[in-house]
């Protein structure tokens, strides 16, 4: 899979722990690249590369303010992740219901 295709896929974009950590910081509001790099423990260059992937996937927006680039969360694409994970929430509910039933039967 090419980098362009992979980075446009929200699942690929959030597969990296550093990018998830960046999203966590950005979720609190608009943040400059330098603050993000420091907050995640990355070099400025590495943080910028990760932010480019998040930007290409539509997960963040950026604007320039003087010499700084500021990033903010655009959570819309995360809806696909939520919808996918929601299917498994139902699965686990069913498993827990079955476990309760088995435990109740075994305790009587």
JOJOHU-V471167 format. One record per pair of residues at least 24 apart in sequence whose C-alpha atoms are under 8 Angstrom apart, sorted by the first residue. I is the first residue (numbers start at 1). J is the second residue. If there is no record, write none. Layout:
i = (I & I)
j = (J & J)
This chain:
i = (7 & 7 & 7 & 7 & 8 & 8 & 8 & 8 & 9 & 10 & 10 & 10 & 10 & 10 & 10 & 10 & 10 & 11 & 13 & 13 & 13 & 14 & 18 & 19 & 19 & 19 & 22 & 23 & 26 & 26 & 26 & 27 & 27 & 29 & 29 & 30 & 30 & 30 & 30 & 31 & 31 & 31 & 32 & 32 & 32 & 32 & 33 & 33 & 33 & 33)
j = (53 & 54 & 56 & 57 & 53 & 56 & 57 & 58 & 57 & 54 & 57 & 58 & 59 & 77 & 78 & 80 & 81 & 81 & 53 & 54 & 57 & 54 & 50 & 50 & 51 & 54 & 51 & 73 & 71 & 72 & 73 & 72 & 73 & 72 & 73 & 70 & 71 & 72 & 73 & 70 & 71 & 72 & 68 & 69 & 70 & 71 & 68 & 69 & 70 & 71)
